[in-house]
Amino acid sequence: MRCIYNQHTDPAFNLALEEWLLRHGTEDIFMLWRNAAAIIVGRNQNTVAEINEDFVRERGIAVIRRLTGGGAVFHDLGNVNFTFIQHGYAKKGLDFHRFTLPILTALQTMGVECAFEGRNDLVIHGQKFSGNAQRIEKDRVLHHGTLLFAAHMPDISAALRVHPAKYADKAVKSVQKRVTNISSHLPEPMDVETFMQRMMCEVSGGQLNLDHQLREEEIAGARQLVQERYGRWDWNFGASPQYGFSRALRTPGGMVEAYVDVRQGRVTALRLHGDYFGIRPVAELEALLVGCVHQYEALARILDNLPLDEFMRGVDRDSLLACLV
């Protein structure tokens, strides 16, 4: 098994690298890596239903869709990610126990009392510190998981805050559970870099080979996938399932109620109701917004070029945007 200590922290690159290694690599792999602040959403999820858009936009947090299913997770440099890629995988179904056992054993060796719980979680005294996901392609399997080591807990809850009444769709919703950092349960203090070195040594059985850095073709392949997929809005947001939502807001111009349908990341239907006044039919405004990417910035660009007060007197751009996204 080849062990890789991936020191890249760009989330789009790292998710692309996993895909490239799964589909083009020739060796079994164990890899440790970290991401700068990012929300990583599951393959089958509705991205906008899983994130706190205001928090994400204000903080400049990346939002990337991964290749595997499961729920949305928040990454920062206090979170360590691990990846197993195995060739010749004979099982037809998912097997989370097989690939989490080396992680549990390594942590137990460090003095951490941990266990597997539920369908894909690792816990310490009932508190979650790791979520796991898998993808099987022919005779290859990719298993990856998170290891909350010293993550900033307030950011986790703020970035993933969901408004349940706002969305109605069939996408998988992330389950909120109590979480904990591994660093709080170690017998002796340890920084994250030392922890990663210990994990690498334990999982590899102390037999680290010298080929633990990424190769040029792997880096080039991952960068190409970033351009084609992981760095593109179409993949990270547009690949979301069809969804619809409604929202009401009282503004200086009156009550505004928005009913929005979205398909493949674009507004397909829009109705604006309320007790506001206007000199132009609001249907004209609705028609101008249909077809737009369902994204704050994209909608704002259209509204900035319209005489909004003629359609909805006293309703400013920001108030309408708050109803639309």
C-alpha positions in Angstrom: 0.0 0.0 0.0 1.3 3.4 -1.0 1.0 6.1 1.7 0.6 9.7 0.7 1.0 12.7 3.0 -0.8 15.3 0.8 0.1 18.8 1.9 -2.2 20.6 -0.6 -5.0 22.4 1.3 -7.2 23.6 -1.6 -10.5 21.8 -1.3 -11.3 21.6 -5.0 -7.8 20.2 -5.8 -8.1 17.6 -3.0 -11.5 16.3 -4.0 -10.3 16.2 -7.7 -7.2 14.3 -6.6 -9.2 11.6 -5.0 -11.2 11.1 -8.2 -8.1 11.0 -10.3 -6.4 8.5 -8.0 -9.5 6.3 -8.0 -9.8 6.2 -11.7 -6.2 6.4 -12.9 -4.0 5.2 -10.1 -2.4 1.7 -10.2 -1.7 1.2 -6.5 -3.7 0.7 -3.3 -3.4 4.0 -1.4 -3.7 5.4 2.1 -3.7 9.3 2.1 -3.9 12.0 4.8 -4.8 15.5 3.9 -6.4 18.7 5.1 -8.6 21.4 3.6 -8.7 25.1 4.2 -12.2 26.3 5.3 -14.8 24.6 3.1 -18.1 22.9 3.1 -18.0 19.5 1.4 -21.5 18.4 0.3 -22.6 14.9 -0.6 -23.0 13.8 -4.2 -26.8 13.5 -3.9 -27.4 16.6 -1.9 -29.1 19.9 -2.6 -26.2 22.3 -1.9 -28.2 25.4 -1.1 -30.3 23.5 1.4 -27.3 22.4 3.3 -25.3 25.6 3.8 -25.8 28.9 5.6 -25.4 31.1 2.5 -24.9 34.4 4.3 -22.2 32.9 6.5 -20.5 31.2 3.6 -20.5 34.3 1.4 -19.3 36.6 4.2 -16.4 34.3 5.1 -15.4 33.4 1.6 -15.8 29.7 2.4 -15.5 27.3 -0.5 -18.4 24.9 -1.3 -17.4 21.7 -3.1 -19.4 18.7 -4.1 -17.6 15.4 -3.6 -17.9 12.1 -5.5 -19.4 10.1 -2.6 -22.8 10.2 -1.0 -23.7 11.1 2.6 -24.1 14.4 4.4 -22.5 17.8 4.2 -19.5 18.4 6.4 -17.4 21.5 7.3 -13.6 21.3 6.9 -10.9 23.5 8.3 -7.2 23.0 9.0 -8.1 21.5 12.4 -9.8 18.6 10.6 -7.8 15.7 9.1 -9.1 13.7 6.2 -8.1 10.2 5.4 -8.6 8.3 2.1 -8.3 4.6 1.3 -8.3 3.5 -2.4 -8.2 -0.3 -3.0 -8.0 -2.3 -6.2 -9.5 -5.7 -6.7 -12.4 -5.0 -4.4 -14.6 -8.1 -4.6 -17.5 -6.9 -2.5 -20.7 -5.6 -4.2 -21.8 -3.5 -1.3 -20.4 -0.8 1.0 -18.3 -1.9 3.9 -17.5 1.0 6.3 -16.2 -1.3 9.1 -13.3 -2.6 6.9 -11.7 0.8 6.3 -12.5 2.4 9.6 -10.9 -0.4 11.7 -7.3 0.7 11.0 -8.3 4.2 12.1 -9.9 3.0 15.3 -6.9 0.8 16.0 -4.5 3.7 15.5 -6.5 6.0 17.8 -6.8 3.4 20.5 -3.1 2.9 20.3 -2.8 6.6 21.1 -5.0 6.2 24.1 -8.3 7.4 22.6 -11.4 5.3 23.6 -13.3 5.3 20.3 -15.8 3.1 18.5 -17.9 2.6 15.3 -21.5 3.7 15.7 -24.6 3.9 13.4 -24.1 3.5 9.7 -20.9 5.4 9.1 -19.7 7.3 12.2 -16.8 7.1 14.6 -17.5 8.3 18.1 -15.7 9.0 21.4 -18.1 8.3 24.4 -21.1 8.8 22.0 -19.8 12.0 20.4 -19.0 12.0 16.7 -15.6 12.8 15.5 -15.6 11.1 12.1 -18.1 10.7 9.2 -17.3 8.3 6.4 -18.4 7.7 2.8 -17.6 5.3 0.0 -17.7 5.0 -3.8 -17.3 1.7 -5.7 -16.4 1.8 -9.4 -16.0 -1.6 -11.0 -13.3 -3.4 -8.9 -12.1 -0.3 -7.1 -13.3 1.4 -4.0 -12.7 4.8 -2.5 -13.3 5.2 1.2 -12.8 8.6 2.9 -13.6 10.1 6.2 -13.1 13.1 8.5 -11.1 13.2 11.7 -12.1 16.2 13.8 -8.8 16.9 15.6 -8.9 20.5 16.6 -11.7 22.0 14.4 -13.3 25.3 15.3 -16.7 24.1 16.5 -18.6 27.4 16.2 -17.8 27.5 12.5 -19.2 24.0 12.0 -22.6 24.8 13.4 -22.7 28.3 11.7 -21.7 27.1 8.3 -24.1 24.2 8.2 -27.1 25.9 9.7 -30.2 24.7 7.8 -33.6 26.3 7.6 -35.9 23.2 7.4 -39.1 25.2 6.6 -37.4 26.9 3.7 -36.9 23.9 1.4 -39.0 21.0 0.2 -37.1 18.4 -1.8 -36.0 14.8 -1.9 -32.3 15.4 -1.3 -30.5 13.8 1.6 -30.5 16.1 4.7 -27.4 16.2 6.9 -28.0 14.8 10.4 -26.9 17.1 13.2 -25.1 15.2 16.0 -23.0 16.2 18.9 -19.4 16.3 17.8 -16.1 16.4 19.6 -12.4 17.0 18.8 -9.9 14.1 19.2 -7.4 16.5 20.8 -9.6 16.8 23.8 -9.3 13.1 24.5 -5.6 12.4 24.0 -3.6 11.5 27.2 -0.9 14.0 26.2 -1.1 17.2 24.1 -0.3 16.9 20.4 -0.4 19.3 17.5 -2.2 18.4 14.3 1.0 17.8 12.3 2.3 15.4 14.9 -1.1 13.7 15.0 -1.0 13.2 11.2 2.5 11.7 11.4 1.4 9.3 14.2 -1.6 8.3 12.2 0.4 7.6 9.1 2.9 5.6 11.0 0.2 3.5 12.8 -1.9 2.8 9.8 1.2 1.8 7.7 2.5 -0.4 10.4 5.6 1.7 10.7 6.7 0.7 7.2 6.5 4.1 5.5 8.0 3.8 2.0 9.8 6.8 0.5 7.2 7.4 -2.1 4.8 9.4 0.0 4.7 12.6 -2.1 2.3 13.3 -5.0 3.7 12.7 -8.5 3.7 15.2 -11.3 1.0 13.4 -13.3 -1.2 13.1 -10.3 -1.0 16.9 -9.6 -1.6 17.7 -13.3 -4.6 15.3 -13.5 -6.2 16.8 -10.4 -5.7 20.3 -11.7 -7.4 19.3 -14.9 -10.4 18.0 -13.0 -10.6 21.2 -11.0 -11.0 23.1 -14.3 -13.5 20.6 -15.7 -15.6 19.9 -12.6 -14.6 20.7 -9.0 -13.9 24.4 -9.6 -17.2 24.9 -11.5 -20.5 26.1 -10.3 -22.3 23.6 -12.5 -20.9 20.7 -10.4 -20.9 22.3 -6.9 -24.3 23.9 -7.1 -25.9 23.1 -10.5 -25.8 19.3 -9.9 -28.3 19.7 -7.0 -31.6 17.9 -7.3 -34.7 19.8 -8.3 -36.2 21.8 -5.4 -38.7 24.5 -4.6 -39.1 26.8 -1.7 -41.1 29.8 -0.5 -40.2 32.7 1.7 -42.0 35.8 3.0 -40.5 39.0 4.3 -42.0 42.3 5.5 -40.3 45.3 3.8 -40.9 49.1 3.9 -42.9 48.6 0.7 -45.1 45.9 2.1 -45.2 42.1 2.5 -43.3 40.1 -0.2 -43.9 36.4 -0.7 -41.6 34.5 -3.2 -42.3 31.1 -4.6 -39.3 29.7 -6.4 -38.7 26.5 -8.4 -35.1 25.5 -9.3 -33.9 22.8 -11.6 -30.2 22.1 -12.4 -29.3 25.2 -10.5 -31.5 27.6 -12.4 -34.8 29.3 -11.6 -37.5 27.6 -13.7 -40.5 29.3 -12.2 -41.1 32.3 -9.9 -44.1 34.0 -8.4 -44.0 37.2 -6.4 -47.0 37.9 -4.2 -47.7 40.5 -1.6 -49.4 43.8 -0.7 -46.7 46.1 -2.3 -47.5 48.6 -5.0 -46.0 49.1 -8.5 -46.7 50.8 -11.8 -45.4 47.9 -14.0 -46.7 44.3 -13.9 -44.6 42.1 -11.6 -44.9 39.3 -14.2 -42.4 41.2 -16.2 -39.9 41.1 -13.3 -40.6 37.4 -12.8 -39.9 36.6 -16.4 -36.6 38.5 -16.3 -35.4 36.3 -13.4 -36.6 32.9 -14.8 -33.6 31.1 -16.3 -31.1 32.9 -14.0 -28.6 30.8 -12.0 -30.0 30.4 -8.5 -27.1 32.3 -6.8 -27.1 35.5 -4.8 -24.5 37.2 -7.1 -26.2 36.2 -10.3 -29.6 37.4 -9.2 -28.1 40.6 -7.8 -26.5 41.5 -11.2 -29.9 41.3 -12.9 -31.7 43.3 -10.3 -29.0 46.0 -10.3 -29.9 46.8 -13.9 -33.7 47.0 -13.3 -35.9 49.9 -12.1 -37.1 47.7 -9.2 -39.1 50.5 -7.7 -41.4 50.5 -10.7 -42.3 46.9 -10.1 -42.3 46.9 -6.3 -42.3 50.4 -4.8 -40.4 50.6 -1.5 -38.9 47.1 -1.9 -35.1 47.4 -2.2 -32.8 44.9 -3.9 -31.4 43.3 -0.8 -34.9 42.7 0.7 -36.0 40.9 -2.5 -32.8 38.9 -2.7 -33.4 37.8 0.9 -36.7 36.2 -0.4 -35.1 34.7 -3.5 -32.1 32.8 -2.0 
